């Protein structure tokens, strides 16, 4: 078996295109030879030593990278010629293989072309015995009946699902949960997270907004009873990460935020018949400490992204604000517990 061609090597130059992977040279001819040798072992089991009954000549007609941001893929085109013992041509095929570039390392480009070569070799296996010329060769050579080809894979270009997460990844999550405060009600919390995670640390920006699900009716101060309590905060969080495996991680950290809160109350000036509705806004600096558990899916085939889902709980500090017109201090947040769902993207490798 021999593999040659005008594009025996593929040279990736990050300066010449948009794919950010570092520069690398890929021996696509060597990958093609290895891929077809592996398939030949399954197509012709038990083939003995000595003069081969069949010779395959593989010519790498093209090798390139196609796609765009979000999904890059390696594409190879092979011209395969089968020859008998006497060198006479038996049949020829043109095969095409694709392999997704999963990751932003130089090795990801090499691995993508290897997947593309194996995909093209599988195509030959599927089409080999469908050729009338091969059927005639089998009859004349006495080599034997056709060998059942392996069933096609669900997605050409994906021999095995890569599971290793890159060291650095960026992510965006939406969060939904509840917050506890001074009121007996459970306040519905909506949140948004955007950040970066590493094997050992994480850093994220966080926005949360919560409000009373119903009128709490809690005592706010002398002759004042809360009817609504809402708050939002924006800030940054950082902490440590422990990856239990390629998909599951535990993390814990601290945060600092700017907190804005609004409290509405029915207030009496001292007589029950003199009731007034009063709304007061206050702001201040708050902090938190918390932990979370996150699960990350394998990369999606349509793009270099992973789904992620997690749960986290945060204990808030510095959330007691003074609402003078209501006559007292109100704790607008004690605990935040949320479920987060989002996407994780590999960080761009340095050139």
VEXDREN-2710 file (C-alpha; in Angstrom, 1 decimal):
% VEXDREN-2710
k/r/px/py/pz
1/UNK/0.0/0.0/0.0
2/UNK/1.4/3.4/-1.0
3/UNK/0.1/6.9/-0.3
4/UNK/1.3/9.9/-2.3
5/UNK/-0.1/13.0/-3.8
6/UNK/0.4/16.7/-4.5
7/UNK/-0.8/17.6/-0.9
8/UNK/1.2/15.0/1.1
9/UNK/1.5/17.6/3.9
10/UNK/-0.9/20.2/5.1
11/UNK/0.6/23.4/6.6
12/UNK/-1.6/25.4/8.8
13/UNK/-0.6/29.1/9.2
14/UNK/-2.8/31.0/11.7
15/UNK/-1.8/34.3/10.0
16/UNK/-3.4/33.2/6.7
17/UNK/-6.9/32.6/7.9
18/UNK/-9.4/32.9/10.8
19/UNK/-8.8/29.5/12.5
20/UNK/-6.8/30.5/15.6
21/UNK/-4.9/27.2/16.2
22/UNK/-1.1/27.5/16.3
23/UNK/1.0/26.7/13.2
24/UNK/1.4/23.0/12.5
25/UNK/2.4/20.7/9.6
26/UNK/0.3/17.6/9.2
27/UNK/1.6/14.5/7.3
28/UNK/-1.7/13.8/5.6
29/UNK/-0.2/11.1/3.3
30/UNK/1.1/9.2/6.3
31/UNK/-2.3/9.5/8.0
32/UNK/-4.0/8.2/4.8
33/UNK/-1.7/5.2/4.6
34/UNK/-2.4/4.3/8.3
35/UNK/-6.1/4.7/7.9
36/UNK/-6.4/2.4/4.8
37/UNK/-4.0/-0.1/6.3
38/UNK/-6.3/-0.3/9.4
39/UNK/-9.4/-0.8/7.2
40/UNK/-7.7/-3.4/5.0
41/UNK/-7.1/-5.5/8.1
42/UNK/-10.9/-5.7/8.6
43/UNK/-11.8/-6.0/4.9
44/UNK/-9.3/-8.9/4.3
45/UNK/-9.1/-10.8/7.6
46/UNK/-6.6/-13.6/7.8
47/UNK/-4.6/-12.3/4.8
48/UNK/-1.3/-14.2/5.0
49/UNK/2.3/-13.2/4.3
50/UNK/3.9/-13.3/0.9
51/UNK/3.0/-11.6/-2.3
52/UNK/-0.2/-9.6/-1.9
53/UNK/-3.2/-10.4/-4.1
54/UNK/-4.2/-6.8/-4.1
55/UNK/-2.4/-3.5/-3.9
56/UNK/-4.0/-0.1/-3.0
57/UNK/-2.5/3.1/-4.3
58/UNK/-3.8/6.2/-2.4
59/UNK/-3.3/9.6/-3.8
60/UNK/-4.1/12.6/-1.6
61/UNK/-5.8/14.9/-4.1
62/UNK/-6.7/17.6/-1.6
63/UNK/-6.4/18.5/2.1
64/UNK/-7.7/21.7/3.6
65/UNK/-9.7/23.2/6.4
66/UNK/-13.2/24.4/5.9
67/UNK/-15.9/26.1/8.0
68/UNK/-15.9/29.2/10.1
69/UNK/-15.9/30.4/13.7
70/UNK/-17.8/27.9/15.9
71/UNK/-17.1/24.9/13.6
72/UNK/-13.9/24.2/11.7
73/UNK/-13.4/20.9/10.0
74/UNK/-10.6/19.2/8.1
75/UNK/-11.5/17.8/4.7
76/UNK/-9.4/15.3/2.6
77/UNK/-10.0/13.9/-0.9
78/UNK/-8.4/10.7/-1.9
79/UNK/-8.0/8.9/-5.2
80/UNK/-7.7/5.2/-4.6
81/UNK/-6.7/2.6/-7.2
82/UNK/-6.8/-1.2/-6.6
83/UNK/-4.3/-3.3/-8.6
84/UNK/-3.9/-7.0/-8.9
85/UNK/-0.7/-9.1/-8.7
86/UNK/0.2/-8.3/-12.3
87/UNK/-0.2/-4.5/-11.7
88/UNK/-3.3/-4.3/-13.8
89/UNK/-5.9/-1.8/-12.5
90/UNK/-9.0/-3.5/-11.0
91/UNK/-11.0/-0.5/-9.9
92/UNK/-10.7/3.1/-8.7
93/UNK/-12.6/5.3/-6.3
94/UNK/-12.6/8.9/-5.2
95/UNK/-13.3/9.2/-1.5
96/UNK/-13.9/12.2/0.8
97/UNK/-13.5/12.4/4.6
98/UNK/-14.2/15.1/7.1
99/UNK/-13.1/15.5/10.8
100/UNK/-14.1/18.3/13.1
101/UNK/-11.4/20.4/14.7
102/UNK/-12.2/20.0/18.4
103/UNK/-10.1/22.4/20.5
104/UNK/-7.7/25.2/19.8
105/UNK/-4.4/23.4/20.2
106/UNK/-2.1/22.5/17.3
107/UNK/-2.8/18.8/18.1
108/UNK/-6.5/19.5/17.4
109/UNK/-5.6/20.2/13.7
110/UNK/-3.6/17.0/13.4
111/UNK/-6.3/14.9/15.1
112/UNK/-9.0/16.4/12.8
113/UNK/-7.1/15.3/9.7
114/UNK/-6.6/11.8/11.2
115/UNK/-10.3/11.6/11.7
116/UNK/-10.9/12.8/8.1
117/UNK/-8.5/10.1/6.8
118/UNK/-10.3/7.4/8.7
119/UNK/-13.7/8.7/7.4
120/UNK/-12.4/8.4/3.8
121/UNK/-11.1/4.9/4.5
122/UNK/-14.5/3.9/5.8
123/UNK/-16.1/5.2/2.6
124/UNK/-13.9/2.9/0.6
125/UNK/-14.8/-0.1/2.8
126/UNK/-18.5/0.6/2.2
127/UNK/-18.1/0.9/-1.6
128/UNK/-15.4/-1.7/-2.2
129/UNK/-17.6/-4.8/-2.8
130/UNK/-20.3/-2.8/-4.6
131/UNK/-18.0/-2.4/-7.5
132/UNK/-18.7/-4.9/-10.4
133/UNK/-14.9/-4.8/-11.2
134/UNK/-14.1/-6.0/-7.7
135/UNK/-16.7/-8.8/-8.0
136/UNK/-15.1/-10.0/-11.2
137/UNK/-11.7/-9.8/-9.6
138/UNK/-12.9/-11.9/-6.7
139/UNK/-14.3/-14.5/-9.0
140/UNK/-11.2/-14.7/-11.2
141/UNK/-8.7/-14.6/-8.4
142/UNK/-10.6/-17.0/-6.2
143/UNK/-10.0/-14.8/-3.2
144/UNK/-13.4/-15.5/-1.8
145/UNK/-16.8/-14.0/-1.2
146/UNK/-17.3/-10.3/-0.2
147/UNK/-16.6/-9.4/3.4
148/UNK/-19.5/-7.6/5.1
149/UNK/-18.4/-4.0/5.7
150/UNK/-18.7/-2.4/9.0
151/UNK/-21.9/-0.3/9.3
152/UNK/-21.5/3.4/8.7
153/UNK/-21.0/5.6/11.8
154/UNK/-23.6/8.0/12.8
155/UNK/-21.4/11.1/12.0
156/UNK/-18.5/10.7/9.7
157/UNK/-15.5/12.4/11.1
158/UNK/-16.2/11.4/14.7
159/UNK/-14.5/8.1/15.5
160/UNK/-14.6/8.7/19.2
161/UNK/-16.1/11.5/21.1
162/UNK/-13.3/13.7/22.5
163/UNK/-13.9/14.2/26.2
164/UNK/-10.9/16.1/27.4
165/UNK/-11.7/19.7/28.3
166/UNK/-9.2/22.4/27.4
167/UNK/-7.4/24.1/30.3
168/UNK/-9.2/27.4/29.9
169/UNK/-12.8/27.8/28.8
170/UNK/-15.2/30.7/28.6
171/UNK/-18.9/30.3/29.4
172/UNK/-22.3/32.1/29.5
173/UNK/-25.0/30.8/31.9
174/UNK/-28.6/31.8/32.6
175/UNK/-29.8/31.1/36.1
176/UNK/-33.1/30.7/37.9
177/UNK/-33.7/30.1/41.5
178/UNK/-34.9/31.8/44.7
179/UNK/-33.6/34.2/47.3
180/UNK/-34.3/34.5/51.0
181/UNK/-34.6/37.8/52.8
182/UNK/-36.1/39.3/55.9
183/UNK/-39.6/38.5/54.6
184/UNK/-41.1/35.1/55.0
185/UNK/-41.7/34.9/51.3
186/UNK/-39.4/33.0/48.8
187/UNK/-38.3/35.6/46.3
188/UNK/-37.8/34.4/42.7
189/UNK/-34.3/35.1/41.4
190/UNK/-33.2/35.6/37.8
191/UNK/-29.5/35.7/37.0
192/UNK/-26.9/35.9/34.3
193/UNK/-23.3/34.6/34.5
194/UNK/-20.3/35.1/32.1
195/UNK/-16.8/34.1/32.9
196/UNK/-13.8/31.9/32.4
197/UNK/-12.9/28.6/34.1
198/UNK/-9.6/26.8/34.5
199/UNK/-8.6/23.4/35.9
200/UNK/-8.1/25.1/39.3
201/UNK/-9.7/28.6/39.3
202/UNK/-12.7/30.5/37.9
203/UNK/-13.6/34.1/37.5
204/UNK/-17.0/35.4/36.5
205/UNK/-19.3/38.4/36.3
206/UNK/-22.7/37.9/37.9
207/UNK/-26.0/39.8/37.7
208/UNK/-29.0/38.8/39.9
209/UNK/-32.5/40.2/40.3
210/UNK/-35.1/39.0/42.8
211/UNK/-38.4/40.2/44.1
212/UNK/-41.1/39.2/46.5
213/UNK/-43.4/36.5/45.0
214/UNK/-46.3/37.9/47.1
215/UNK/-46.9/40.7/49.6
216/UNK/-44.8/39.7/52.6
217/UNK/-46.6/41.8/55.2
218/UNK/-43.5/41.8/57.4
219/UNK/-42.8/44.4/60.0
220/UNK/-40.4/47.0/58.6
221/UNK/-40.3/49.6/61.5
222/UNK/-42.6/51.5/63.8
223/UNK/-46.0/51.5/62.2
224/UNK/-44.7/50.2/58.8
225/UNK/-45.4/46.9/57.1
226/UNK/-43.7/45.7/54.0
227/UNK/-45.8/45.1/50.9
228/UNK/-43.0/44.6/48.3
229/UNK/-39.3/44.0/48.4
230/UNK/-37.0/43.7/45.4
231/UNK/-33.3/43.9/44.7
232/UNK/-30.7/43.5/42.1
233/UNK/-26.9/43.2/42.3
234/UNK/-24.0/43.1/39.9
235/UNK/-20.4/42.1/40.6
236/UNK/-17.5/39.7/40.2
237/UNK/-16.8/36.3/41.7
238/UNK/-13.7/34.3/41.9
239/UNK/-12.6/31.0/43.5
240/UNK/-11.2/27.5/43.2
241/UNK/-12.2/24.6/40.9
242/UNK/-11.8/20.9/41.4
243/UNK/-12.5/18.8/38.3
244/UNK/-13.7/15.4/39.4
245/UNK/-13.5/14.1/35.8
246/UNK/-13.8/15.6/32.3
247/UNK/-17.4/16.5/32.8
248/UNK/-18.0/17.1/36.5
249/UNK/-16.5/19.9/38.7
250/UNK/-17.0/21.4/42.1
251/UNK/-16.1/25.0/42.8
252/UNK/-16.2/27.4/45.7
253/UNK/-15.5/31.1/45.9
254/UNK/-16.3/34.6/47.1
255/UNK/-17.9/37.6/45.4
256/UNK/-18.2/41.4/45.7
257/UNK/-21.2/43.3/44.3
258/UNK/-23.0/46.6/44.1
259/UNK/-26.5/46.1/45.6
260/UNK/-29.6/48.1/44.8
261/UNK/-32.9/47.5/46.7
262/UNK/-36.4/48.9/46.7
263/UNK/-38.8/48.4/49.6
264/UNK/-42.5/49.4/49.6
265/UNK/-44.5/49.6/52.8
266/UNK/-47.8/50.8/54.1
267/UNK/-46.8/53.2/56.9
268/UNK/-48.9/54.9/59.5
269/UNK/-48.0/58.3/61.0
270/UNK/-49.2/57.1/64.4
271/UNK/-52.9/56.7/63.8
272/UNK/-54.4/53.7/62.1
273/UNK/-56.6/55.8/60.0
274/UNK/-53.6/57.7/58.5
275/UNK/-52.1/55.1/56.2
276/UNK/-49.7/55.9/53.4
277/UNK/-47.9/53.8/50.8
278/UNK/-44.1/54.6/50.8
279/UNK/-41.4/53.3/48.4
280/UNK/-37.8/53.7/49.3
281/UNK/-34.6/52.8/47.2
282/UNK/-31.2/52.2/48.8
283/UNK/-27.9/50.9/47.6
284/UNK/-24.6/49.6/49.0
285/UNK/-21.7/47.1/48.7
286/UNK/-22.4/43.4/49.4
287/UNK/-20.4/40.2/49.5
288/UNK/-20.9/36.5/49.2
289/UNK/-19.4/33.1/49.8
290/UNK/-20.7/30.1/48.0
291/UNK/-20.2/26.7/46.4
292/UNK/-21.5/25.0/43.2
293/UNK/-21.6/21.7/41.3
294/UNK/-21.5/21.8/37.5
295/UNK/-21.8/19.1/34.8
296/UNK/-20.4/19.8/31.3
297/UNK/-21.4/17.8/28.2
298/UNK/-19.1/16.5/25.4
299/UNK/-18.5/19.0/22.6
300/UNK/-21.5/19.6/20.3
301/UNK/-20.9/18.5/16.7
302/UNK/-22.3/21.7/15.2
303/UNK/-19.8/23.9/17.0
304/UNK/-16.8/23.8/19.4
305/UNK/-19.0/24.3/22.4
306/UNK/-20.2/22.2/25.4
307/UNK/-23.5/22.4/27.2
308/UNK/-23.3/23.0/31.0
309/UNK/-25.8/22.7/33.9
310/UNK/-25.1/23.4/37.5
311/UNK/-26.5/24.3/40.9
312/UNK/-25.0/26.7/43.3
313/UNK/-25.8/28.4/46.7
314/UNK/-24.4/31.7/48.0
315/UNK/-24.6/33.2/51.4
316/UNK/-24.9/37.0/51.2
317/UNK/-23.3/39.5/53.5
318/UNK/-23.7/43.3/53.8
319/UNK/-27.3/43.2/52.6
320/UNK/-28.9/44.9/55.5
321/UNK/-29.8/48.4/54.4
322/UNK/-31.3/51.3/56.3
323/UNK/-34.6/52.6/55.0
324/UNK/-35.1/55.8/57.1
325/UNK/-38.5/56.7/55.9
326/UNK/-39.7/53.3/56.9
327/UNK/-38.2/53.6/60.3
328/UNK/-35.8/50.7/60.3
329/UNK/-33.2/48.3/58.8
330/UNK/-34.2/45.7/56.3
331/UNK/-32.2/42.6/55.2
332/UNK/-32.9/42.4/51.5
333/UNK/-31.0/39.1/50.9
334/UNK/-29.6/36.2/52.9
335/UNK/-29.3/33.2/50.6
336/UNK/-29.3/32.7/46.8
337/UNK/-29.8/29.3/45.4
338/UNK/-30.0/28.8/41.6
339/UNK/-29.9/26.3/38.8
340/UNK/-27.7/27.5/35.9
341/UNK/-27.8/26.4/32.2
342/UNK/-25.5/27.6/29.5
343/UNK/-22.7/27.0/27.0
344/UNK/-18.9/26.6/27.5
345/UNK/-16.4/27.6/24.7
346/UNK/-12.7/26.7/24.6
347/UNK/-10.5/29.7/25.1
348/UNK/-8.5/30.8/22.0
349/UNK/-5.0/29.4/22.1
350/UNK/-2.1/31.9/21.9
351/UNK/-0.4/32.2/18.5
END
